[in-house]
Structure formats: C-alpha cells, structure tokens
Amino acid sequence: MVAFANAYRDYAKACPGRYAAMQIELDPETAAGPAARRHSAFARAVLRDYRLGEPAETDAVRLLGSAFHGYVSLEKSGGFHHHPRGADVSWDRILNVLDAALRSWPS
C-alpha cells in the first residue's frame, strides 16, 4: 500500500496536467471498460494482504483514493507550505495510520 501511495503522489507531482485530467467523471461505458477494470483490479490487489472481503474492500479502495487524492490536492495547492513540519513527514505518518486502520478494519 505504501509503494502504491508513493507512486500515486509521485505521479501527481511529476505529471500535474495528466493527474488533473484523470479527475473527470467517466461515462458508464468507459467506467465499465477494460482500462477501468484493470485499474480496479490493481487497487484491489494492493489491498489483498489485508484480507478485507466485500463490502469492506470497496470501502477501503474509496478510503485510500480519498486520502491520496485529498493529500495530493492540498499539497499541490500550497496548503502545507504555511507550517515548518515537512509534507513528507506528514505523508509518512498518514500512510502508517492508513496501514493500521486497514489491519484492524472492523468486520
């Protein structure tokens, strides 16, 4: 999960235009297409070791997507520049908390 999160953040920093272009609502046909299915399968594979099962796995995918996108968006807009604590330190802490939450996910 940490490697996936870091790749997500790194991509958003390296390719801000492409990242922004990914934040659009898909029409139903595209959302059901092969690329979307591969993306969903990948996100679920990242969570495999947590052994969540459904519907918890869907909730966890949404949690991670929300946390990653929210952090990246705030960081990109300068939301973390006003405090001396580095954004990388907070990012690492958040990933540790997410990992703990996923490991103790209620059944």
Backbone torsions as a table, in degrees:
resi	resn	phi	psi	omega
1	MET	NA	-40.5	-179.0
2	VAL	-64.4	-43.4	178.7
3	ALA	-62.7	-41.6	177.6
4	PHE	-62.5	-45.3	-179.8
5	ALA	-61.4	-43.9	179.8
6	ASN	-65.9	-38.8	177.1
7	ALA	-64.4	-40.2	178.1
8	TYR	-59.6	-50.5	-178.8
9	ARG	-65.6	-43.6	179.4
10	ASP	-61.0	-41.3	179.0
11	TYR	-63.4	-44.3	-179.8
12	ALA	-61.5	-35.9	178.3
13	LYS	-74.1	-42.7	-175.6
14	ALA	-75.5	-30.9	-174.9
15	CYS	-131.1	65.0	-174.5
16	PRO	-60.7	-34.9	178.7
17	GLY	-68.0	-44.7	177.7
18	ARG	-64.6	-40.9	178.8
19	TYR	-60.8	-46.6	179.6
20	ALA	-61.5	-37.8	-179.4
21	ALA	-66.8	-22.1	179.0
22	MET	-77.0	-11.7	-174.1
23	GLN	-93.7	51.5	178.2
24	ILE	-121.8	153.3	176.1
25	GLU	-75.6	133.6	-179.8
26	LEU	-90.9	145.8	172.8
27	ASP	-71.0	159.0	-174.9
28	PRO	-56.6	-37.7	-179.3
29	GLU	-65.6	-44.8	178.7
30	THR	-66.2	-41.1	-179.4
31	ALA	-63.5	-25.0	179.3
32	ALA	-96.7	0.8	-174.9
33	GLY	-77.0	175.6	-175.7
34	PRO	-62.7	-37.5	-179.7
35	ALA	-64.9	-42.1	179.0
36	ALA	-65.3	-39.0	178.4
37	ARG	-65.4	-38.6	177.8
38	ARG	-65.5	-41.5	179.3
39	HIS	-62.4	-45.9	178.9
40	SER	-62.2	-43.9	179.6
41	ALA	-62.6	-38.8	179.2
42	PHE	-65.1	-47.3	-179.9
43	ALA	-59.8	-39.8	179.6
44	ARG	-70.7	-33.1	177.0
45	ALA	-65.1	-36.2	177.2
46	VAL	-59.7	-32.3	-177.4
47	LEU	-91.1	-3.5	-172.7
48	ARG	-53.1	-43.0	-177.0
49	ASP	-67.2	-15.9	178.6
50	TYR	-81.9	-13.8	176.6
51	ARG	48.9	57.3	-175.5
52	LEU	-84.1	-40.1	-173.9
53	GLY	72.7	169.5	179.8
54	GLU	-90.9	147.8	3.4
55	PRO	-87.9	1.2	-177.3
56	ALA	-60.1	-35.8	-179.3
57	GLU	-62.6	-42.7	177.4
58	THR	-61.8	-42.9	178.5
59	ASP	-62.7	-40.2	179.9
60	ALA	-67.2	-39.8	176.0
61	VAL	-59.0	-43.7	179.6
62	ARG	-67.3	-38.6	177.4
63	LEU	-60.8	-50.3	-178.4
64	LEU	-62.9	-45.6	179.1
65	GLY	-59.0	-42.0	179.5
66	SER	-65.9	-45.0	-179.0
67	ALA	-65.2	-47.1	-178.5
68	PHE	-63.9	-49.5	-177.9
69	HIS	-64.8	-42.4	179.6
70	GLY	-60.4	-46.4	-178.9
71	TYR	-64.6	-48.2	-179.3
72	VAL	-60.1	-42.2	-179.1
73	SER	-65.2	-44.9	178.3
74	LEU	-65.3	-41.0	179.2
75	GLU	-63.7	-44.6	-178.6
76	LYS	-62.4	-35.5	-177.6
77	SER	-85.1	4.5	177.7
78	GLY	86.1	12.9	-176.4
79	GLY	-65.6	-13.6	-178.1
80	PHE	-112.4	7.0	-176.8
81	HIS	-78.3	-14.6	-173.9
82	HIS	-84.9	-1.4	-176.7
83	HIS	-126.9	141.6	-178.0
84	PRO	-68.3	-20.4	178.6
85	ARG	-67.8	125.5	-176.3
86	GLY	-65.4	144.2	179.4
87	ALA	-62.1	-32.4	179.4
88	ASP	-64.7	-37.6	179.8
89	VAL	-65.0	-45.9	178.7
90	SER	-64.7	-40.4	178.4
91	TRP	-57.1	-48.7	-179.9
92	ASP	-61.0	-40.1	179.7
93	ARG	-64.5	-43.7	179.3
94	ILE	-61.7	-41.8	179.3
95	LEU	-64.0	-37.9	176.6
96	ASN	-64.3	-40.1	179.1
97	VAL	-67.3	-42.0	177.6
98	LEU	-61.8	-42.5	178.3
99	ASP	-60.7	-45.1	179.0
100	ALA	-62.3	-40.9	179.4
101	ALA	-63.7	-42.3	-179.8
102	LEU	-67.7	-35.6	179.2
103	ARG	-70.6	-25.1	-178.6
104	SER	-115.2	27.7	-178.3
105	TRP	-58.4	130.4	180.0
106	PRO	-67.6	144.5	-178.5
107	SER	-84.8	NA	NA
